[in-house]
Amino acid sequence: MKVGDKIKFDFAGKQKEGVVHKAFENTVYLKVDFEKDKGKIVKRKMAELGQKASKDKKEKKKK
C-alpha cells in the first residue's frame, strides 16, 4: 500500500472509497470525501483493511 492508492473500506456499515494519505507499518491515514466534509482524514489499522504495508517501508526500517 502506497500513498495515492485508492482503497475501499467499511465506514458506518457502508463501503467508502478513500485515497491513502499516509501509510505506516500498522496504521494508515485515508483521505475521504464525505457529503458535507470533503477531504476528511480517517485513521484505520492495517489489520482492519486486510492489507500489508509496502515492502519499501519495511526495507527502510531494517537498515
Secondary structure, DSSP 8 states (H G I E B T S, - for coil): --TT-EEEEEETTEEEEEEEEEE-SSEEEEEE--SS-TTEEEEEEHHHHT----HHHHHHHH-
